[in-house]
Amino acid sequence: MESNLEEIWSKIRLLMMSHPWHGIPIGKQSPSIVTTYVEIVPTDTVKYEIEKQSGFLKVDRPQKYSNICPTPYGFIPQTLCSSNVAEYCMQKTGRKNIVGDGDPLDICVVTEKSLNHSRILLQAIPIGGLRLIDNNEADDKIIAVMKNDAIFSEWKDIGDCSESFIERLKHYFLTYKDAPGSQGKRCEIESVYGKDEAYEVINAASKDYLAKYEDLNNLLNREDIL
């Protein structure tokens, strides 16, 4: 009976929208090209975030101040920031007692195009990242360019970005959770890293996801019930 129910639900899922975190593959060319689910775009005045159980976007919080995300921003499906991501962060920083934040790996995607809404998928090419630590939680922000972008596809590594662009990204992530003048900043950016380290972080986040959701991954890749 249980096997029959599993088969029925698996077929039902073919007729329904996939869960953005679990039902969409990271991409066969990961970490050099990764699928990205966009949660917010620069014109949003509300911080949206995926609701993990349902897969719907929820209002995380209205932006009370003039913090605007400089790029489309979302996460890489089938990734998780847990023990492997935390271990890599401690290895690179020499710090202790770092844990993963328990969320999918965040990604900012640079493009010349104006994306006017979120809840979309795109292919992104990682070129670096920000090693952000939020209250001792590893909360890396991968920096990528949209595949085949007419202008920014020439950016191959973090050194190709202008310093002003990196500073703008850093300012956003250091301030988007804090009110102006607030004491005791919760976020810090320990370093900015290039493409090779971004690949390491993506691979670590993929390992963390498979460690926690291996049974789900096996189910999603079963061909005998399709």
N, C-alpha and C positions, 0 to 999 in steps of 0.2 A: 504493500500500500504506500509506504513512504517513498519507494522508488518511483511509483507511478505519479505521485504528487510532484516529485522533483522534476520529472519529465514534462508534466503539464505546465508547471510554472516556468520552466526553461523555454517552452514554446511560446508562452504568453509574453515573455520578455522580448521575443523577437518582434512583437507587435507594438511594443511600448518604447518610449524614449529611454535611452540608456542613462544610468546614473553617471553624472559627469566625473565623479571620482573613481568609481569602481568599474563601470561598464565601458569605458573608452580606453583603448590601449595607449601606452606611453609612446609607441611608435617603434618600428623595427630598426630604425637607424639611431636610436638613443644610444649615447648621450649627445651625438653630434647634431641631430635634428630631433626635436621633441614636440609632441602634441601639447597644445596649451588651451586651457579653458579660461576664457576672459570673464572676470567677475565685475570689474569696473573699468571705465574709460575716463579720460581727462575731463570730460564735460559733466561727469556725475558730481552732484553736491551731496550725495548720500553714499556712505561706505556700505557696499553690499558684500555679502559673504555667503558661501554655500552652506546650506543647512545639511549636516552630514547624514542624517537619517533618510531624508526624503530626496535630496539632490536638488531641491529648489533653491533659488537665491532668496536670502532673507535680508532685511535691513539690519545691519550690524549697529550702525549709529549714523544719525545725520551729522555732517561735518559742521561743527559749531564755529570753526574759524576758517580762514582762507587757504587751507591746505588743499591743494589740487594735485592729484597724482600725475606726474609728468608724462606717463606712458600708459597704454592699456596694461592692466595688471590682473593676474589670476594665479592659476596653479597648474602643475604638471600632473595629469591623471596617473593613477597607480604608483604614486610615491607617498612616502610618509617620513616625517622628521622624527626619528626615534633614536635608538641606541647607536646605530652606525653613524648617523649624522652627528650625534653628540660626541662620539669618540673621535671622529675626524676633526671636529672643532677643537677639542681638547688637545689633540695632537699638534695642530697648527698654532694654537695660542699658548700652549703650556699651562693652561688653566685647569682647574679641577671642578668637580661637582656640576658640570654642565649636563643638561638633559635636553632631549628633543622636545619641541613644542606640541607634538602629537597631531599636527596638521599636515596636509599635503605640502609639497615644496612650492614656495612662491616663485613667481617669475614676472619680470617686467619686459615688455616686448616693444622695441623701438621700430617705428614705421613712419614713413612719410604720409601715409593715408590717415584720414580722419575717420576713425571707427565711431559711429554715433550711438551704438548701443552695445551692451555686453551680452552674456549668455551665448557666446559663439566659440567655435573652435578654429584654431589656426596652427600652422606649422612654424616653429621658431628655431633659430640657430643660436645656441648659447655662445656668448663671447666672454663671459666673466661673471662676477657676482659681488655682493656685499655680504661680509660675514657679520651679520647683525646678531646681537645677544640681548634678549629681552628677559630681565629678571632671571639670569642664569639658564635661560632656555635658548638653544640654537634655533635661530629663525632666519636662515639664509634667504637672500633675495637674488635669484639668478637674473642676470642681465642678458637679453637675447635680441636678435633682430628678426623681423618677420621674413620668412623664406621668400626669395625673389623680389624683395623690396627694391624699387627702382633706384633709390638713393643710398639707403643705409646697408644694403647688402655688401658694400665695400668694407664695412667694419668686420674684421675677422677676429680681433682680440680686443681686450679692454683698453689697450694702449691706443687704439684707433679712435676712441671716444674723446671728445673735448673735455677738458678739466671742468668747465662750467656745467656741462651736462651731468657729470658724476657728482659734483657738488649739489646740484639741484635734487638729484635722487636722494643723496644722503640727507639733505635738509628735510625732505618730505618724510622719510622714514624715522628720523630722529624727533620729529615734532608732531606727527599726525595723531598720536595718542595723548598728547599733553596740551594743556591750556597754556597760553603765553604767560611767562612769569612763574609757572609752577615750579615747586622745589622738588628735588629728588627725581631726576629724569630716569625713566624706567628702561629706555633703550640705549644701546651704544653700538657703534659700528667699529669693530675691532680692526678690520682691514678691508681693502678692496683687492680682489684677486682676478686672475685672468682665466682664459678658456680652459686650460688643463685642470685647474682646481675646480672650476665649475663642473667639468665632467666627473671629477671625483665625488663631488657633493651629490650630483644627480644619481650616480651609481649607488652611493650609500643610501640615498632615499628610496631607490628602487629595491634594494636589499631589505630595508626596513619594512617596506610595504609587503613584500613577499613573505617575510618572516611572520607577519601578523595575519595576512589574508591569503595564505597559500591555498587553503581549501577553496576559497572563493575564486582565486585565479585558475585553479584546475577546473572548476565547474564552468567558468566562462569560456574556457578553451576546449571543452569537450565537443567533439565532432559527431559522436554517435547519436546525439539527441537533436541535431539540427535537421 
